[in-house]
């Protein structure tokens, strides 16, 4: 009976494990190559290139960048503190019209970066950061409206990120702010926004910061899990390849096990592995969301992170002679507002490089704006993207591009269309 009892216990434990979201180990060389993509970005310390998500992703990964990490965090601190000081009016109040202030998403990621260094914000400078982020969320709450018929000025993704950032620092938010996100996840949101909301709710549940909303938060976590699982594609991605890492971060925190959950995560892991081998991950934000997953971590782990855990030192990638190519030129066709232009650029150029060349040649005019995931188009040929309108990039004949203009690299002979669409 003792042996039988032990066997039954083992089978039960294995069954429970199969019902949780487990991501098996990935080849360390693949993980290292992924991390190496971030090293050149850490040398770009100008305001427009600083990205707190890079620091967060590395700290939650199995990798470290040594002195580069220390310098990068220092540069982040200098930028965010100085920008908030510059945007303060003479009476100490924040000037909401200041052009130099960080966005809500950037500020939230900076707060995550501080927790990734095991810092809790406090003192006068910390209070200013908290007040600023809470102010952003209150502004978004008003834009959504009491009847929920409005929309955030940014996105529900950034709204959820803001709540998560304050939660990992154990800063309580008014129930009305959390309530807007609870309502939103019951409706149609992109997978990455749903996953970010789920991470925020999981943090709130574990920290018990809003005990009066404990039951609605628990229900919302189940809703998020169901929505993400239903969004899995036949290939295994949740939504698409780039929303899958954040979805896995949430699913790995799930306290709602099930056979479907375990199988879905294994399928997603296989899809991500294929995407990694295909070189699909080039964007710093996407890489920084994937690295924690490959180390069995999520943003929720920032509540209580072991900052002394060993991490392998990253070394810059070394190009082999076969990787060094000559100045091959390719031709890309740009289709904009019923007009077509043939643009010649060096092989390996990004779509942004193609647009720059087209503008130099007087063929196309455009403007961009920085975002968490890189630059995006705000105007093309004088036509502005605006509220619920954006410039979509498509590969002919009609395939939307999942990567941004700085990450997508057209092939020789491709036709890329820029189309102003509503959502």
C-alpha positions in Angstrom: 0.0 0.0 0.0 2.9 2.3 0.7 4.4 1.9 -2.7 0.9 2.3 -4.3 0.3 5.4 -2.3 3.6 6.8 -3.4 2.9 6.0 -7.1 -0.5 7.7 -6.9 1.0 10.8 -5.2 3.6 11.0 -8.0 1.0 10.6 -10.8 -1.1 13.2 -9.1 1.8 15.6 -8.9 2.7 15.0 -12.6 -1.0 15.6 -13.5 -1.0 18.9 -11.6 2.2 19.9 -13.3 0.7 19.2 -16.8 -2.2 21.5 -16.0 0.0 24.5 -15.3 1.7 26.8 -17.8 5.2 25.5 -18.0 7.7 26.6 -20.6 10.5 24.0 -20.9 14.1 25.1 -21.3 15.2 26.6 -24.6 18.8 26.2 -26.0 21.0 28.6 -24.1 22.7 29.7 -27.3 19.4 30.8 -28.7 18.7 32.8 -25.5 22.2 34.3 -25.6 21.7 35.4 -29.3 18.4 37.0 -28.3 20.1 39.0 -25.5 22.9 40.1 -27.7 20.4 42.0 -29.8 19.9 44.3 -26.8 23.6 45.2 -26.2 23.9 47.7 -29.1 20.7 49.4 -27.9 22.3 49.9 -24.5 25.0 52.0 -26.1 22.3 54.4 -27.3 21.9 56.7 -24.3 20.2 59.7 -25.9 16.7 60.6 -24.8 14.9 59.3 -27.8 16.6 55.8 -27.6 16.4 55.2 -23.8 14.0 52.3 -23.2 13.4 51.1 -19.6 12.0 47.8 -20.9 15.5 46.7 -21.9 16.7 47.0 -18.3 13.6 45.2 -16.9 13.9 42.4 -19.5 17.5 41.7 -18.7 17.0 41.8 -14.9 14.2 39.2 -15.2 16.3 37.0 -17.6 19.1 34.6 -17.1 21.5 37.1 -18.6 23.3 40.3 -17.5 25.3 43.1 -19.2 27.6 44.0 -16.3 28.8 47.6 -16.3 26.5 48.4 -19.3 23.5 47.6 -17.1 24.7 50.0 -14.3 25.3 52.8 -16.8 22.0 52.3 -18.5 20.0 52.5 -15.2 22.0 55.6 -14.3 21.1 57.2 -17.7 17.4 56.3 -17.1 17.4 57.9 -13.7 19.0 61.1 -15.0 16.6 61.4 -17.9 13.4 60.7 -15.9 14.3 62.9 -12.9 15.5 65.8 -15.1 12.5 65.6 -17.4 10.1 65.8 -14.5 12.0 68.7 -13.0 12.0 70.6 -16.4 8.2 70.0 -16.7 7.5 71.3 -13.2 6.0 74.8 -13.0 7.4 77.5 -10.7 5.0 76.5 -7.9 6.1 72.9 -8.1 3.0 71.5 -9.9 3.5 69.4 -13.0 2.9 71.2 -16.3 0.8 68.8 -18.4 1.5 70.7 -21.6 5.3 70.2 -21.3 6.6 68.5 -24.5 9.6 67.0 -22.8 7.8 64.9 -20.2 7.8 61.0 -20.6 4.6 59.3 -21.7 2.5 57.2 -19.3 3.9 54.0 -20.7 7.5 55.2 -20.5 7.1 56.4 -16.9 5.4 53.1 -15.9 8.3 51.1 -17.4 10.8 53.3 -15.5 9.1 52.3 -12.3 9.3 48.7 -13.3 13.1 49.2 -13.9 13.5 50.6 -10.4 11.9 47.5 -8.9 14.0 45.3 -11.2 17.0 46.9 -9.3 15.2 46.0 -6.0 14.4 49.7 -5.3 11.2 50.9 -3.8 10.4 54.5 -4.7 10.2 56.9 -1.8 11.1 60.4 -0.7 10.4 63.6 -2.5 11.6 62.3 -5.9 9.7 59.1 -5.6 6.5 60.8 -4.5 6.8 63.0 -7.6 7.0 59.9 -9.8 4.0 58.3 -8.1 1.9 61.4 -8.3 2.7 61.9 -12.0 1.7 58.3 -12.9 -1.4 58.5 -10.8 -2.2 61.8 -12.6 -1.8 60.1 -16.0 -4.2 57.3 -14.9 -6.8 59.8 -13.6 -6.7 61.6 -17.0 -7.2 58.4 -18.8 -10.1 57.5 -16.5 -11.8 60.7 -17.3 -11.3 60.1 -21.0 -13.0 56.7 -20.7 -15.9 58.3 -18.9 -18.3 57.2 -16.3 -20.4 55.3 -18.8 -17.3 53.7 -20.4 -18.2 55.1 -23.8 -14.9 56.9 -24.2 -11.4 55.6 -24.9 -8.1 56.1 -23.2 -5.9 58.8 -24.9 -3.2 56.2 -25.1 -4.4 52.6 -24.8 -5.7 50.1 -22.4 -2.2 48.4 -22.7 -0.6 51.5 -21.2 -3.4 51.9 -18.7 -2.8 48.3 -17.4 1.0 48.9 -17.4 0.5 52.0 -15.3 -1.6 50.0 -12.7 1.0 47.2 -12.7 3.9 49.6 -12.2 2.3 51.2 -9.1 1.3 47.8 -7.8 4.8 46.3 -7.7 5.8 49.4 -5.7 2.8 48.6 -3.4 1.1 51.9 -4.2 -2.7 51.7 -3.8 -5.0 53.1 -6.5 -8.5 54.3 -6.2 -11.0 51.5 -6.9 -12.5 53.7 -9.7 -9.2 53.5 -11.6 -9.0 49.8 -11.3 -12.7 49.5 -12.2 -12.2 50.9 -15.6 -9.8 48.1 -16.4 -12.1 45.5 -14.9 -14.8 46.7 -17.3 -12.5 46.9 -20.3 -11.4 43.2 -20.1 -15.0 42.1 -20.5 -15.0 43.6 -24.0 -12.9 43.4 -27.1 -9.2 44.2 -26.5 -6.0 43.1 -28.3 -4.3 40.1 -26.8 -1.3 42.2 -25.5 -3.6 44.6 -23.8 -5.6 41.7 -22.2 -2.4 40.1 -21.0 -1.1 43.3 -19.5 -4.4 43.8 -17.7 -4.1 40.2 -16.4 -0.6 40.9 -15.0 -1.9 44.0 -13.3 -4.8 42.1 -11.8 -2.5 39.3 -10.6 -0.3 41.8 -8.9 -3.3 43.4 -7.2 -4.5 40.0 -6.1 -1.2 38.9 -4.6 -0.5 42.3 -3.0 -4.1 42.6 -1.7 -3.9 46.3 -2.3 -7.6 46.6 -3.2 -9.3 44.1 -0.9 -12.8 45.6 -1.6 -12.4 44.5 -5.3 -10.9 41.1 -4.5 -13.8 39.1 -6.0 -14.1 41.2 -9.3 -10.3 41.0 -9.7 -10.3 37.2 -9.3 -13.2 37.0 -11.9 -11.2 39.2 -14.3 -8.1 37.0 -14.0 -10.3 34.0 -15.1 -11.7 36.1 -18.0 -8.3 37.1 -19.1 -7.1 33.5 -19.1 -10.1 32.4 -21.1 -9.7 35.1 -23.7 -6.0 34.5 -24.2 -6.5 30.7 -24.6 -9.3 31.3 -27.1 -7.0 33.6 -29.1 -4.4 30.9 -29.8 -3.8 30.4 -33.5 -3.4 27.0 -35.2 0.4 27.7 -35.3 0.4 28.2 -31.5 0.7 31.9 -31.0 -1.6 33.9 -28.8 -3.0 36.5 -31.1 0.3 36.9 -33.1 4.0 36.1 -32.6 4.6 39.5 -30.8 1.8 39.3 -28.3 2.7 35.7 -27.3 5.5 36.5 -24.8 3.3 38.8 -22.7 0.5 36.3 -22.9 2.8 33.6 -21.6 4.0 35.9 -18.8 0.4 36.1 -17.6 -0.4 32.4 -18.1 2.7 31.4 -16.1 1.3 33.3 -13.1 -2.1 31.6 -13.4 -3.6 30.1 -10.3 -6.4 28.6 -12.4 -4.9 25.3 -13.7 -6.4 23.1 -16.4 -5.3 20.5 -19.0 -6.1 23.1 -21.8 -3.7 25.6 -20.2 -0.7 23.2 -20.0 -1.2 22.0 -23.6 -1.6 25.6 -24.9 1.6 26.8 -23.3 3.6 23.9 -24.8 2.2 24.7 -28.2 3.0 28.3 -27.8 6.6 27.4 -26.7 7.0 25.4 -29.9 5.7 28.3 -32.0 8.1 30.8 -30.3 11.0 28.5 -30.8 10.3 28.4 -34.5 10.0 32.2 -34.6 13.3 32.6 -32.7 15.1 30.3 -35.2 13.5 32.3 -38.0 15.0 35.6 -36.5 11.6 37.2 -36.0 12.5 38.9 -32.8 14.5 42.1 -33.5 12.5 44.7 -31.6 13.9 45.7 -28.2 10.5 45.8 -26.4 9.4 42.4 -27.8 12.8 40.8 -26.8 12.6 42.3 -23.3 9.1 40.7 -22.9 10.3 37.3 -24.2 13.6 37.0 -22.1 11.7 36.7 -18.8 9.5 34.0 -20.2 12.6 32.0 -21.2 13.8 32.3 -17.5 10.3 31.3 -16.1 9.7 34.9 -14.9 7.1 37.6 -15.4 6.6 41.2 -14.5 4.7 40.1 -11.4 7.9 38.7 -10.0 9.0 42.3 -9.5 6.8 42.3 -6.4 9.7 40.4 -4.7 12.7 39.8 -7.0 15.9 38.0 -6.0 18.4 40.6 -7.3 21.3 38.4 -6.2 20.3 35.4 -8.4 23.2 34.5 -10.7 23.0 35.6 -14.4 25.3 34.7 -17.2 27.4 37.6 -18.6 26.5 38.6 -22.2 29.3 39.1 -24.7 28.8 41.0 -28.0 28.1 38.8 -31.0 31.0 38.3 -33.3 30.3 38.4 -37.0 31.8 35.5 -39.0 33.2 36.2 -42.5 30.1 34.6 -44.0 27.9 37.1 -42.2 29.8 40.1 -43.7 28.4 41.0 -47.0 29.1 43.6 -49.6 26.9 46.7 -50.4 24.2 44.8 -52.3 21.3 47.0 -53.5 17.7 46.0 -53.5 14.6 47.7 -55.0 11.4 48.2 -53.0 8.2 49.7 -54.4 6.3 52.1 -52.1 2.6 52.4 -52.7 1.0 55.5 -51.1 -2.3 57.1 -51.9 -2.7 55.5 -55.4 0.9 56.4 -56.4 3.9 54.0 -56.6 7.6 54.8 -56.3 10.5 52.5 -56.8 13.2 53.0 -54.2 16.7 51.5 -54.2 18.4 50.9 -50.8 21.2 48.7 -49.5 20.2 45.1 -48.7 19.1 44.7 -45.0 17.6 48.2 -44.8 14.5 48.7 -42.7 11.2 50.1 -43.9 12.2 53.3 -42.1 15.4 53.4 -44.2 13.2 53.0 -47.3 11.0 55.9 -46.2 14.0 58.1 -45.4 15.4 57.5 -48.9 12.0 58.2 -50.5 11.8 61.5 -48.6 15.3 62.4 -49.7 14.3 61.8 -53.3 11.2 64.0 -52.9 8.9 61.1 -53.5 7.2 60.8 -50.1 6.9 63.0 -47.1 6.2 61.6 -43.6 6.6 62.2 -39.9 7.0 59.7 -37.0 6.6 59.7 -33.3 8.5 57.6 -30.7 6.6 54.9 -28.9 7.3 52.0 -26.5 7.9 49.6 -29.4 9.7 52.1 -31.7 8.8 54.9 -34.1 5.4 54.8 -35.8 4.0 56.9 -38.6 1.9 59.9 -37.6 1.7 61.6 -41.0 2.2 60.6 -44.7 1.9 63.0 -47.6 0.4 65.5 -45.2 -2.4 63.2 -44.1 -2.4 62.8 -40.3 -3.2 59.8 -38.3 -5.5 60.8 -35.5 -8.1 59.6 -33.0 -8.9 56.0 -34.0 -7.0 56.3 -37.3 -3.5 55.0 -38.0 -1.1 54.4 -40.9 -1.0 50.6 -41.6 1.9 49.0 -43.4 1.1 46.1 -45.8 3.1 43.8 -48.0 1.3 43.5 -51.4 -1.2 42.3 -52.1 -2.8 42.6 -48.7 -0.7 41.3 -45.8 -0.5 43.5 -42.8 3.0 43.8 -41.4 3.3 42.9 -37.7 6.7 44.6 -37.3 7.2 48.4 -37.0 8.9 50.5 -39.6 12.3 50.3 -37.7 12.2 46.5 -37.6 10.7 45.3 -40.8 13.3 44.6 -43.5 11.8 44.4 -47.0 13.1 41.9 -49.5 14.2 42.8 -53.1 11.2 43.3 -55.3 8.6 43.7 -52.5 5.8 46.2 -52.7 4.9 47.9 -49.4 1.7 49.9 -49.2 1.0 52.6 -46.6 -2.7 52.8 -45.9 -4.6 55.2 -43.6 -7.2 53.0 -41.8 -9.8 53.4 -39.0 -10.2 51.1 -36.0 
